[in-house]
Amino acid sequence: MFSKSKQTLESAPTITPSRAPAVARSNGTGGSSFSIIGDGITITGNIDSRVDLHIDGEVIGDIKCLSLVQGPSSKIQGAIIAQNASLSGSVEGSIESGDLVISSTARISGDVAYENVTIEQGGHVDGKFKHKSAKLPNMAKTTVDMKSASPPLELTEGDKAA
């Protein structure tokens, strides 16, 4: 009397969630979030992100973000500026990063500026490396008050070596 038919249960559609290729997510603590550019996605244009970025697709343009993780099958054609970067795919362009990890599958063509760098065995870089050291003052604008400078030293006969 109150039973459901088996036919109704068996014919119900099955819902399978699909993986979203590009999405921004929060870590749930009110902290930073990250964005994913999934496999099969090509973005033409510059990316300026205030969040972490994970790229499995292709970007044709410059990337500026807090932290960048590049998947092994991804391609980037453009400059990269990131506080931290872990590169595993193909990059054609300059890279500027504080902490940089170049994995064994990475293929980079371009100059690299870094504070700390790790290159795994097999990682390939065709370009110049430059350490980003602390900024020095511009010496052209440095002035010295000669009135307050110490007088030059004068040697006496007793100071000269024999």
NORUR-V167098 format. One record per helix or strand of 2 or more residues. SS is the DSSP state (~ for helix, > for strand). FROM is the first residue (numbers start at 1). TO is the last residue. Records with the same first field share a line. If there is no record, write none. Layout:
SS: FROM-TO  FROM-TO
This chain:
~: 6-10  139-141
>: 22-26  33-37  42-44  47-48  52-55  58-60  63-70  75-77  80-87  90-92  95-102  107-109  112-119  124-126  129-131
